[in-house]
Amino acid sequence: MDKLLVRGQNKLSGTVMISGAKNAAVAVIPAAIMAEDICVIDNLPYIEDVKCLNITLNKMGVICSYKDKHTLKIDSSNLKNVSVTFDEVRRMRASYYLLGALLARFKRAEVAMPGGCNFGTRPIDLHLKGFRALGAKVEIDGEIVRVYADKLVGANIYMDTVSVGATINIMLAATMAEGTTEIENAAKEPHIVDVANFLNMMGAKIKGAGTDVIRITGVENLHGAEYTIIPDQIEAGTYMIAAAITHGKVIVKNIIPKHMDSLSAKLIEIGVNINEGDDYIEVDSTNSKLKSTSIKTMAYPGFPTDLQPQIAALLSICEGTSMITENIWDKRYQYTDELKRFGAKINVEGRIAIIEGISELSGADVEATDLRAGAAMILAALAARGETTISAVKYIDRGYEEVEHKFSQLGADIKRVSV
């Protein structure tokens, strides 16, 4: 078991290069198996979720090989196995994309119920509703989901709530359905656009990704393609907040600044200086007097729920009282008990967290309760006086590439130890 040891109160400075987007990668990789051909995916983040998918595909009969650390060659020409019940599948949430991908290509799939971080009820009802609308039958046997159809037929599908996972999964299945599918009230996140762009390069006919209506004209077959994953919006946001919380000055590079608009706006409200370039954002908090603000998490282009724990760590040392309203997940505040170990003053009432800013956090022994909560623990530790020990680092490794190395390059006193 690994732990992170962090000695805080070093001002971060320098440039950090952002990796490919986790949330795009874990959808693009399953999409690649829809072609009876070879795909090459570049700018993949070297993280546990991607490694887990790689192992899963190899067990299915797909030949996956790394050309380099961030480039994966996926040969699905001999794929026959549509039963995916391996242990790796249960370790990550995004394994459900295998349902849509296999259903599209083979008209049947059997996948173990997905795992991942536990911060609230995350049913796949909308995914299954979409599959049924396309003509598939769905069976749930314990922790196994089976979907099958003689053929898939395009349909008009209205999403009861905005769901990123369901939007992508239905888009995958509809890509090879007969006729036209229209997904209304679709999610608009950047990685949905990325998946649609990849599918289109494979021969799909998808329009409207990034808006709330996606139209898909089904095709019979897809072919191989080479594709480069977009930068990770959430990793970028984490390092932007890290610069702010340490009163540092950091250039966050290899990003799409437009994707960061909601965070940049809030950091400016808090008192941080933001300067944007074509592919970078400079965050300067060296002389900032940090002030409280209010945050409401929303679907894109609103403030992302995946940055909510990190911004809470920052707000805990902002002058005044801040309020966070979590509109996406019902148990996203599990991490607040860990932040309190640093001395943070947080009161949670349902979906609202009230944070009373204090002048200084103190080092503590804490645990990463999930991926983004783990990132929040690192940020709090960087700001805290003294040493912090963070356990359950496996959650952080699911979504952050070489996290201790990147922070060390910015001047943080952070190291990984095996226990």
DAZIWO-V370982 format. One record per residue. N is the residue number from 1. RES is the residue in one letter. SS is DSSP state (helix for helix, strand for strand, loop for the rest). PHI is phi as a letter, one per 30 degrees, with the letter a starting at -180 (none if undefined). NEAR is the number of other C-alpha atoms within 10 Angstrom. Layout:
<<N;RES;SS;PHI;NEAR> <N;RES;SS;PHI;NEAR>>
This chain:
<<1;M;loop;none;9> <2;D;strand;c;13> <3;K;strand;b;18> <4;L;strand;c;20> <5;L;strand;c;20> <6;V;strand;b;27> <7;R;strand;c;19> <8;G;loop;d;24> <9;Q;loop;i;22> <10;N;loop;c;17> <11;K;loop;d;21> <12;L;loop;d;27> <13;S;strand;a;21> <14;G;strand;j;14> <15;T;strand;b;17> <16;V;strand;b;19> <17;M;strand;c;16> <18;I;loop;d;24> <19;S;loop;d;25> <20;G;strand;d;24> <21;A;loop;d;25> <22;K;helix;e;28> <23;N;helix;d;25> <24;A;helix;d;22> <25;A;helix;e;27> <26;V;helix;d;27> <27;A;helix;c;26> <28;V;helix;d;27> <29;I;helix;d;25> <30;P;helix;d;23> <31;A;helix;d;26> <32;A;helix;d;28> <33;I;loop;d;26> <34;M;loop;d;29> <35;A;loop;c;24> <36;E;loop;d;17> <37;D;loop;a;18> <38;I;strand;c;19> <39;C;strand;b;23> <40;V;strand;b;20> <41;I;strand;c;22> <42;D;strand;c;21> <43;N;loop;i;19> <44;L;loop;d;26> <45;P;loop;d;27> <46;Y;loop;d;20> <47;I;loop;b;18> <48;E;helix;d;20> <49;D;helix;d;26> <50;V;helix;d;23> <51;K;helix;d;14> <52;C;helix;d;18> <53;L;helix;d;24> <54;N;helix;e;23> <55;I;helix;d;16> <56;T;helix;d;20> <57;L;helix;d;23> <58;N;helix;d;16> <59;K;helix;d;15> <60;M;helix;d;19> <61;G;loop;j;16> <62;V;loop;d;21> <63;I;strand;c;18> <64;C;strand;c;21> <65;S;strand;b;14> <66;Y;strand;d;14> <67;K;strand;d;12> <68;D;strand;a;11> <69;K;loop;e;11> <70;H;loop;c;17> <71;T;strand;b;19> <72;L;strand;c;21> <73;K;strand;c;19> <74;I;strand;b;25> <75;D;strand;c;23> <76;S;loop;c;23> <77;S;loop;d;16> <78;N;loop;c;12> <79;L;loop;d;18> <80;K;loop;b;12> <81;N;loop;d;15> <82;V;loop;c;21> <83;S;strand;c;18> <84;V;strand;b;24> <85;T;loop;b;18> <86;F;loop;d;14> <87;D;helix;d;12> <88;E;helix;e;20> <89;V;helix;d;25> <90;R;helix;d;19> <91;R;helix;c;19> <92;M;loop;b;21> <93;R;helix;d;18> <94;A;helix;d;22> <95;S;helix;d;25> <96;Y;helix;d;25> <97;Y;helix;d;26> <98;L;helix;d;30> <99;L;helix;d;30> <100;G;helix;d;29> <101;A;helix;d;31> <102;L;helix;d;27> <103;L;helix;d;29> <104;A;helix;d;32> <105;R;helix;d;22> <106;F;helix;c;17> <107;K;loop;i;21> <108;R;strand;a;22> <109;A;strand;a;23> <110;E;strand;b;22> <111;V;strand;b;24> <112;A;strand;d;24> <113;M;loop;e;22> <114;P;loop;d;22> <115;G;loop;c;17> <116;G;loop;j;17> <117;C;loop;d;15> <118;N;loop;c;14> <119;F;loop;b;16> <120;G;loop;k;13> <121;T;loop;d;9> <122;R;loop;b;12> <123;P;loop;d;10> <124;I;loop;c;14> <125;D;helix;e;10> <126;L;helix;d;20> <127;H;helix;d;21> <128;L;helix;d;23> <129;K;helix;e;18> <130;G;helix;d;25> <131;F;helix;d;30> <132;R;helix;d;17> <133;A;helix;d;17> <134;L;loop;d;23> <135;G;loop;j;18> <136;A;loop;d;22> <137;K;strand;c;16> <138;V;strand;b;18> <139;E;strand;b;12> <140;I;strand;c;13> <141;D;strand;c;10> <142;G;loop;i;8> <143;E;loop;c;11> <144;I;strand;c;15> <145;V;strand;c;21> <146;R;strand;c;20> <147;V;strand;b;22> <148;Y;strand;a;22> <149;A;loop;a;19> <150;D;loop;d;11> <151;K;loop;a;16> <152;L;loop;c;24> <153;V;strand;b;20> <154;G;loop;e;22> <155;A;loop;a;21> <156;N;strand;d;14> <157;I;strand;b;21> <158;Y;strand;c;16> <159;M;loop;d;19> <160;D;loop;e;10> <161;T;loop;b;11> <162;V;loop;d;20> <163;S;loop;b;19> <164;V;helix;d;17> <165;G;helix;e;20> <166;A;helix;d;25> <167;T;helix;e;24> <168;I;helix;d;26> <169;N;helix;d;26> <170;I;helix;d;27> <171;M;helix;d;30> <172;L;helix;e;30> <173;A;helix;d;30> <174;A;helix;d;33> <175;T;loop;e;33> <176;M;loop;c;29> <177;A;loop;d;26> <178;E;strand;d;17> <179;G;loop;i;15> <180;T;strand;c;19> <181;T;strand;c;25> <182;E;strand;b;22> <183;I;strand;c;23> <184;E;strand;c;18> <185;N;loop;h;18> <186;A;loop;d;27> <187;A;loop;d;28> <188;K;loop;b;22> <189;E;loop;e;21> <190;P;helix;e;21> <191;H;helix;d;27> <192;I;helix;d;24> <193;V;helix;d;21> <194;D;helix;d;23> <195;V;helix;d;26> <196;A;helix;d;26> <197;N;helix;d;19> <198;F;helix;d;21> <199;L;helix;d;26> <200;N;helix;d;16> <201;M;helix;d;16> <202;M;loop;d;22> <203;G;loop;j;19> <204;A;loop;d;23> <205;K;strand;b;18> <206;I;strand;b;22> <207;K;strand;b;17> <208;G;loop;j;16> <209;A;loop;d;26> <210;G;loop;j;19> <211;T;loop;c;15> <212;D;loop;d;14> <213;V;strand;b;18> <214;I;strand;c;22> <215;R;strand;c;20> <216;I;strand;b;26> <217;T;strand;c;18> <218;G;loop;d;23> <219;V;loop;b;16> <220;E;loop;d;12> <221;N;loop;b;15> <222;L;loop;c;21> <223;H;loop;b;17> <224;G;loop;d;22> <225;A;loop;a;18> <226;E;strand;c;15> <227;Y;strand;b;19> <228;T;strand;c;17> <229;I;loop;d;24> <230;I;loop;d;25> <231;P;strand;d;26> <232;D;loop;d;26> <233;Q;helix;d;25> <234;I;helix;d;24> <235;E;helix;d;25> <236;A;helix;e;27> <237;G;helix;d;24> <238;T;helix;d;24> <239;Y;helix;d;25> <240;M;helix;d;28> <241;I;helix;d;27> <242;A;helix;d;30> <243;A;helix;d;29> <244;A;helix;d;29> <245;I;helix;d;30> <246;T;loop;c;24> <247;H;loop;h;24> <248;G;loop;c;24> <249;K;strand;b;25> <250;V;strand;b;25> <251;I;strand;c;23> <252;V;strand;c;25> <253;K;strand;c;20> <254;N;loop;i;19> <255;I;loop;b;25> <256;I;loop;c;20> <257;P;helix;e;19> <258;K;helix;e;13> <259;H;helix;d;19> <260;M;helix;c;20> <261;D;helix;e;14> <262;S;helix;d;18> <263;L;helix;d;21> <264;S;helix;e;24> <265;A;helix;d;13> <266;K;helix;d;17> <267;L;helix;d;23> <268;I;helix;d;14> <269;E;helix;e;15> <270;I;helix;d;21> <271;G;loop;j;19> <272;V;loop;c;26> <273;N;strand;d;18> <274;I;strand;b;17> <275;N;strand;b;12> <276;E;strand;c;15> <277;G;loop;c;12> <278;D;loop;d;11> <279;D;loop;b;13> <280;Y;strand;a;20> <281;I;strand;b;23> <282;E;strand;c;19> <283;V;strand;c;27> <284;D;strand;b;22> <285;S;loop;b;26> <286;T;loop;d;19> <287;N;loop;c;12> <288;S;loop;d;14> <289;K;loop;c;12> <290;L;loop;d;23> <291;K;strand;c;19> <292;S;loop;d;22> <293;T;loop;a;19> <294;S;strand;c;16> <295;I;strand;b;23> <296;K;strand;b;16> <297;T;strand;d;20> <298;M;loop;b;16> <299;A;loop;d;16> <300;Y;loop;e;17> <301;P;loop;c;17> <302;G;loop;d;15> <303;F;strand;d;21> <304;P;loop;d;23> <305;T;helix;d;22> <306;D;helix;d;19> <307;L;helix;c;22> <308;Q;helix;d;21> <309;P;helix;d;26> <310;Q;helix;d;26> <311;I;helix;d;24> <312;A;helix;d;29> <313;A;helix;d;29> <314;L;helix;d;23> <315;L;helix;d;30> <316;S;loop;d;29> <317;I;loop;c;25> <318;C;loop;c;24> <319;E;strand;d;17> <320;G;loop;j;15> <321;T;strand;c;19> <322;S;strand;c;20> <323;M;strand;b;20> <324;I;strand;c;21> <325;T;strand;c;19> <326;E;loop;c;22> <327;N;loop;c;15> <328;I;loop;c;18> <329;W;loop;c;14> <330;D;loop;c;14> <331;K;loop;b;14> <332;R;helix;d;22> <333;Y;helix;c;23> <334;Q;helix;e;18> <335;Y;helix;d;22> <336;T;helix;d;22> <337;D;helix;d;17> <338;E;helix;d;22> <339;L;helix;d;25> <340;K;helix;d;17> <341;R;helix;d;15> <342;F;loop;d;24> <343;G;loop;j;16> <344;A;loop;d;25> <345;K;strand;c;18> <346;I;strand;b;21> <347;N;strand;b;15> <348;V;strand;c;16> <349;E;strand;b;10> <350;G;loop;i;11> <351;R;loop;c;15> <352;I;strand;c;16> <353;A;strand;c;20> <354;I;strand;c;19> <355;I;strand;c;25> <356;E;strand;c;19> <357;G;loop;d;23> <358;I;loop;b;16> <359;S;loop;d;9> <360;E;loop;a;16> <361;L;loop;c;25> <362;S;strand;b;18> <363;G;loop;e;21> <364;A;loop;a;23> <365;D;strand;c;15> <366;V;strand;b;23> <367;E;strand;b;21> <368;A;loop;d;23> <369;T;loop;d;24> <370;D;loop;a;22> <371;L;helix;e;22> <372;R;helix;d;27> <373;A;helix;d;30> <374;G;helix;d;27> <375;A;helix;d;27> <376;A;helix;d;29> <377;M;helix;d;30> <378;I;helix;d;30> <379;L;helix;d;27> <380;A;helix;d;33> <381;A;helix;d;33> <382;L;helix;d;29> <383;A;helix;d;28> <384;A;loop;d;25> <385;R;strand;d;18> <386;G;loop;j;15> <387;E;strand;c;18> <388;T;strand;b;24> <389;T;strand;c;21> <390;I;strand;c;20> <391;S;strand;c;21> <392;A;loop;h;18> <393;V;loop;d;20> <394;K;helix;e;16> <395;Y;helix;d;22> <396;I;helix;d;25> <397;D;helix;d;18> <398;R;loop;d;23> <399;G;loop;b;24> <400;Y;loop;b;27> <401;E;loop;d;19> <402;E;loop;h;14> <403;V;helix;d;18> <404;E;helix;d;18> <405;H;helix;d;14> <406;K;helix;d;18> <407;F;helix;d;20> <408;S;helix;d;13> <409;Q;helix;d;14> <410;L;loop;c;21> <411;G;loop;j;15> <412;A;loop;d;21> <413;D;strand;c;19> <414;I;strand;b;23> <415;K;strand;b;16> <416;R;strand;c;16> <417;V;strand;b;11> <418;S;strand;c;7> <419;V;loop;c;7>>
